[in-house]
Amino acid sequence: MPDVLPFESSRRLTGFNPYFSDVGAALETVGIGIDAQLIGAWRARVNRVRDELGWPPGQSVARVHARDASLAITAPLDQLFTATEINEWALLAACVPSSVPRGRPLVADGGQNMRLHAPGHPAAWDDDCAMHTLRAYSLSERNAPLVALAEVARAHHLTVLIDEDTISAGVGDGARTWSLGDVPDPQQVDWSALHDAPIALVTGSNGKTTTTRLLAAMTQAHGWRTAYTCTDGVFVESTTLDAGDFSGPAGARIALRTPGVEMAVLETARGGMLRRGIAVQHANVAIVTNVSDDHFGEYGVHDLGDLAAVKLAVARTLGARDVLVLNADDALLVRHAAPIAGQIHWFAFDADAPLLVARRAESGTTCGVRDGHLHWQHAEVDHDLGAVTDMPLTFDGSALYNIANIAAAALAAMALGVDASTIARVLLRFGTSRDDNPGRLQHWSFGGLSVFVDYAHNPDGLRGLLGVATKDSVGRLGLLLGQAGNREDADIRELAAAAARFRPDRVVLKDMGGMLRGRREGEVPDLLQDELARHGVVGAAVVQTLDELEAVRQLLGWARAGDVVVLPIHGTSVKPAIGRLLDGMQQRGWMAGSPVPLE
């Protein structure tokens, strides 16, 4: 039987994260059974190594969850690779009974041999040998000039960004970058030439990209040259710097180091926070749009409570004068936000929801809808930002989730200093062009069809999209459906169940190119098809066309006049091709029932 390690996903944490407001390392235990004794033994070994290496006292966080535990330790900035070795060794050594002879395999849960991770790593069965190895690791990684530069930069209130090769301080024209192998003495740096810029973080289960783009449009209208990052790329105003999913630290570094940037809005996804941490140490405002079922089973996130804790990690970047923007209609966020100190600005669909009324009575700031108008309110100040039905993003008020995104962006913009009249003007125009928010609730009407394109990647997102698309429809419903492979089977099935509730007449199941993530081709569509059948969507109503672009063409070819076609599109590379296809069909006057062009 093959040897196994009792952990996975051992990684550096290069920024603030769900475990602590510091850098360090984390891992996920696998199949060993977690109890107080094991955690105590792990923590004692971590503390011993800290003392041996001369590290300052730090945190050792054990977050026990549904299956095992996440174990995370803080570490000096120049010791993060060493920290991963320490974390792994401390767990392995804690698992070794004193009676086990050197080199003899242990038996893990399931009867597999537990590998003890040597040679080349600290020996779990020999503490003295392990200390020798860890001292060597620490010495080889040490970079005192890096630590000194980062400390002085932060003392000057500058954003510090570090990647595999470089360190930078400041933002935009106020940034300077140095090689990690050639870090200057802080006294040689002209700190007066460096400066920062306002930064906003946007996270949540749904609505992140729309809220990011809308807030960026507001700050740009305010006069700031704004960079933003999202799952579609890195942008400065209308210029694309890089395409792809850049909702993590890599995208933030590109945006913040771009010359001329005066403001940055950074979409901050769950995965990036758990894998590496948040890119920046300080933000001026952070938004959490909502929390819903998504991404369970990764990095110790197994329920909504786990997910809420991850999303709220953005609050670690905020100081006393900074603002956290939260959704008062999300009961889970309300509950988990209770211990958070600092300023929280709340939004809700109803401007007079009890929580919003209570916050205003305490001189808090809120945003919500009253008598069909969006109101920003603080104490006695009330800004009417306009009728929600006049805002293109709301689809005549039917897209309730976009009303929430609008309210969140408005609160964040006001907190950053954008005036109410500028916000109101942006809300009246944003969404009139499909270029404003590509891939998010876009609508085409041609050939007798109504076609909707959106990202809709989880059950809540799909329900919201289908609710808008079918609101006034009397024709048939055609739906494209797929899911990334790193979701648990139950989550994939729940997506199909959400679709089935709208009784689609045709479902074309796809694979998500580049997102199989360990599953075989067709495995996710098979799960979706099985769950659709359980809800009565069977036979010719369901087909599999694994290629995303071909699946779109097949569904358009099936449709006839009066039908609604709903296309959740996820592939970054295929999204522009589908946009061009739909634009071309509209321009050519294509009619339902005609052959679908190649593009």
Secondary structure in CASP SS format (residue, H / E / C, confidence):
PFRMAT SS
TARGET T0000
AUTHOR 0000-0000-0000
METHOD secondary structure of the structure
MODEL  1
M C 1.00
P C 1.00
D E 1.00
V E 1.00
L C 1.00
P C 1.00
F E 1.00
E E 1.00
S E 1.00
S E 1.00
R E 1.00
R E 1.00
L E 1.00
T C 1.00
G C 1.00
F C 1.00
N C 1.00
P C 1.00
Y C 1.00
F C 1.00
S C 1.00
D C 1.00
V C 1.00
G E 1.00
A E 1.00
A E 1.00
L E 1.00
E E 1.00
T E 1.00
V C 1.00
G C 1.00
I C 1.00
G C 1.00
I C 1.00
D C 1.00
A H 1.00
Q H 1.00
L H 1.00
I H 1.00
G H 1.00
A H 1.00
W H 1.00
R H 1.00
A H 1.00
R H 1.00
V H 1.00
N H 1.00
R H 1.00
V H 1.00
R H 1.00
D H 1.00
E H 1.00
L H 1.00
G C 1.00
W C 1.00
P C 1.00
P C 1.00
G C 1.00
Q C 1.00
S E 1.00
V E 1.00
A E 1.00
R E 1.00
V E 1.00
H C 1.00
A C 1.00
R C 1.00
D C 1.00
A E 1.00
S E 1.00
L E 1.00
A E 1.00
I E 1.00
T E 1.00
A C 1.00
P C 1.00
L C 1.00
D C 1.00
Q C 1.00
L H 1.00
F H 1.00
T H 1.00
A H 1.00
T H 1.00
E H 1.00
I H 1.00
N H 1.00
E H 1.00
W H 1.00
A H 1.00
L H 1.00
L H 1.00
A H 1.00
A H 1.00
C H 1.00
V C 1.00
P C 1.00
S C 1.00
S C 1.00
V C 1.00
P C 1.00
R C 1.00
G C 1.00
R C 1.00
P C 1.00
L E 1.00
V E 1.00
A C 1.00
D H 1.00
G H 1.00
G H 1.00
Q C 1.00
N E 1.00
M E 1.00
R C 1.00
L C 1.00
H C 1.00
A C 1.00
P C 1.00
G C 1.00
H C 1.00
P C 1.00
A C 1.00
A C 1.00
W C 1.00
D C 1.00
D H 1.00
D H 1.00
C H 1.00
A H 1.00
M H 1.00
H H 1.00
T H 1.00
L H 1.00
R H 1.00
A H 1.00
Y H 1.00
S H 1.00
L H 1.00
S H 1.00
E H 1.00
R C 1.00
N C 1.00
A H 1.00
P H 1.00
L H 1.00
V H 1.00
A H 1.00
L H 1.00
A H 1.00
E H 1.00
V H 1.00
A H 1.00
R H 1.00
A H 1.00
H C 1.00
H C 1.00
L C 1.00
T C 1.00
V E 1.00
L E 1.00
I E 1.00
D C 1.00
E C 1.00
D C 1.00
T E 1.00
I E 1.00
S E 1.00
A E 1.00
G C 1.00
V C 1.00
G H 1.00
D H 1.00
G H 1.00
A C 1.00
R E 1.00
T E 1.00
W E 1.00
S E 1.00
L C 1.00
G C 1.00
D C 1.00
V C 1.00
P C 1.00
D C 1.00
P H 1.00
Q H 1.00
Q H 1.00
V C 1.00
D C 1.00
W H 1.00
S H 1.00
A H 1.00
L C 1.00
H C 1.00
D C 1.00
A C 1.00
P C 1.00
I E 1.00
A E 1.00
L E 1.00
V E 1.00
T E 1.00
G C 1.00
S C 1.00
N C 1.00
G C 1.00
K H 1.00
T H 1.00
T H 1.00
T H 1.00
T H 1.00
R H 1.00
L H 1.00
L H 1.00
A H 1.00
A H 1.00
M H 1.00
T H 1.00
Q H 1.00
A H 1.00
H C 1.00
G C 1.00
W C 1.00
R C 1.00
T E 1.00
A E 1.00
Y E 1.00
T E 1.00
C E 1.00
T C 1.00
D C 1.00
G E 1.00
V E 1.00
F E 1.00
V E 1.00
E C 1.00
S C 1.00
T E 1.00
T E 1.00
L E 1.00
D E 1.00
A E 1.00
G C 1.00
D C 1.00
F C 1.00
S C 1.00
G C 1.00
P H 1.00
A H 1.00
G H 1.00
A H 1.00
R H 1.00
I H 1.00
A H 1.00
L H 1.00
R C 1.00
T C 1.00
P C 1.00
G C 1.00
V C 1.00
E C 1.00
M E 1.00
A E 1.00
V E 1.00
L E 1.00
E E 1.00
T C 1.00
A C 1.00
R H 1.00
G H 1.00
G H 1.00
M H 1.00
L H 1.00
R H 1.00
R C 1.00
G C 1.00
I C 1.00
A C 1.00
V C 1.00
Q C 1.00
H C 1.00
A C 1.00
N C 1.00
V E 1.00
A E 1.00
I E 1.00
V E 1.00
T C 1.00
N C 1.00
V C 1.00
S C 1.00
D C 1.00
D C 1.00
H C 1.00
F C 1.00
G C 1.00
E E 1.00
Y C 1.00
G C 1.00
V E 1.00
H C 1.00
D C 1.00
L H 1.00
G H 1.00
D H 1.00
L H 1.00
A H 1.00
A H 1.00
V H 1.00
K H 1.00
L H 1.00
A H 1.00
V H 1.00
A H 1.00
R H 1.00
T H 1.00
L C 1.00
G C 1.00
A C 1.00
R C 1.00
D C 1.00
V E 1.00
L E 1.00
V E 1.00
L E 1.00
N E 1.00
A C 1.00
D C 1.00
D C 1.00
A H 1.00
L H 1.00
L H 1.00
V H 1.00
R H 1.00
H H 1.00
A H 1.00
A C 1.00
P C 1.00
I C 1.00
A C 1.00
G C 1.00
Q E 1.00
I E 1.00
H E 1.00
W E 1.00
F E 1.00
A E 1.00
F E 1.00
D E 1.00
A C 1.00
D C 1.00
A C 1.00
P H 1.00
L H 1.00
L H 1.00
V H 1.00
A H 1.00
R H 1.00
R H 1.00
A H 1.00
E C 1.00
S C 1.00
G C 1.00
T E 1.00
T E 1.00
C E 1.00
G E 1.00
V E 1.00
R E 1.00
D C 1.00
G C 1.00
H E 1.00
L E 1.00
H E 1.00
W E 1.00
Q E 1.00
H E 1.00
A C 1.00
E C 1.00
V E 1.00
D E 1.00
H E 1.00
D E 1.00
L E 1.00
G E 1.00
A E 1.00
V H 1.00
T H 1.00
D H 1.00
M C 1.00
P H 1.00
L H 1.00
T H 1.00
F C 1.00
D C 1.00
G C 1.00
S C 1.00
A C 1.00
L H 1.00
Y H 1.00
N H 1.00
I H 1.00
A H 1.00
N H 1.00
I H 1.00
A H 1.00
A H 1.00
A H 1.00
A H 1.00
L H 1.00
A H 1.00
A H 1.00
M H 1.00
A H 1.00
L H 1.00
G C 1.00
V C 1.00
D C 1.00
A H 1.00
S H 1.00
T H 1.00
I H 1.00
A H 1.00
R H 1.00
V H 1.00
L H 1.00
L H 1.00
R H 1.00
F C 1.00
G C 1.00
T C 1.00
S C 1.00
R C 1.00
D C 1.00
D C 1.00
N C 1.00
P C 1.00
G C 1.00
R C 1.00
L C 1.00
Q E 1.00
H E 1.00
W E 1.00
S E 1.00
F E 1.00
G C 1.00
G C 1.00
L E 1.00
S E 1.00
V E 1.00
F E 1.00
V E 1.00
D E 1.00
Y C 1.00
A C 1.00
H C 1.00
N C 1.00
P H 1.00
D H 1.00
G H 1.00
L H 1.00
R H 1.00
G H 1.00
L H 1.00
L H 1.00
G H 1.00
V H 1.00
A H 1.00
T C 1.00
K C 1.00
D C 1.00
S C 1.00
V C 1.00
G C 1.00
R C 1.00
L E 1.00
G E 1.00
L E 1.00
L E 1.00
L E 1.00
G C 1.00
Q C 1.00
A C 1.00
G C 1.00
N C 1.00
R C 1.00
E C 1.00
D H 1.00
A H 1.00
D H 1.00
I H 1.00
R H 1.00
E H 1.00
L H 1.00
A H 1.00
A H 1.00
A H 1.00
A H 1.00
A H 1.00
R C 1.00
F C 1.00
R C 1.00
P C 1.00
D C 1.00
R E 1.00
V E 1.00
V E 1.00
L E 1.00
K C 1.00
D C 1.00
M C 1.00
G C 1.00
G C 1.00
M C 1.00
L C 1.00
R C 1.00
G C 1.00
R C 1.00
R C 1.00
E C 1.00
G C 1.00
E H 1.00
V H 1.00
P H 1.00
D H 1.00
L H 1.00
L H 1.00
Q H 1.00
D H 1.00
E H 1.00
L H 1.00
A H 1.00
R H 1.00
H C 1.00
G C 1.00
V C 1.00
V C 1.00
G H 1.00
A H 1.00
A H 1.00
V E 1.00
V E 1.00
Q E 1.00
T C 1.00
L C 1.00
D C 1.00
E H 1.00
L H 1.00
E H 1.00
A H 1.00
V H 1.00
R H 1.00
Q H 1.00
L H 1.00
L H 1.00
G H 1.00
W H 1.00
A C 1.00
R C 1.00
A C 1.00
G C 1.00
D C 1.00
V E 1.00
V E 1.00
V E 1.00
L E 1.00
P E 1.00
I C 1.00
H C 1.00
G C 1.00
T C 1.00
S C 1.00
V H 1.00
K H 1.00
P H 1.00
A H 1.00
I H 1.00
G H 1.00
R H 1.00
L H 1.00
L H 1.00
D H 1.00
G H 1.00
M H 1.00
Q H 1.00
Q H 1.00
R H 1.00
G C 1.00
W C 1.00
M C 1.00
A C 1.00
G C 1.00
S C 1.00
P C 1.00
V C 1.00
P C 1.00
L C 1.00
E C 1.00
END
